[in-house]
């Protein structure tokens, strides 16, 4: 289980609709461009995980990866085992991103109740500590890059036809 975020871009549906009438190579070209955008966002998200992800962020940073598709897509988490307790990455993902109000897993046992420590940062409701704020801050740049890539694909393949 992983958290996969597909970028919701303005004009993406229209660009994909135009590509449906072009040859398959045009769609491959758009996927290549989207993959390059995804790789950049994934690289920035890895750094954001280490700096803003709390104690679990450095464990989750290697699980951030770009996913190939028509639109830029980034995935974090998965079944990879992380940390000294070898917990699956998806088990610590949401606590790292959104925080938690309770104690979970081994830290939820009765013998740990008197301790003052916290396993995750406090839950902040709808706000996230990392990943989603980064994607929101990068949204205008992602839109610009995708628009340029889609325009180039359409220009290249309509001139060739």
Secondary structure, 3 states (H helix, E strand, C coil): CEEEEECCCCCHHHHHHHHCCCCHHHHHHHHHHHHHHHHHHHHHHHHHHHHHCHHHHHHHHHHCEEECCCCCEEEEECCCEECCCCEEHHHHHHHHHHCCCCCCHHHHCHHHCCCCCCCCCCCCCCCCCCCHHHHHHHHHHHHHHHHHHHHHHHHHHHHHC
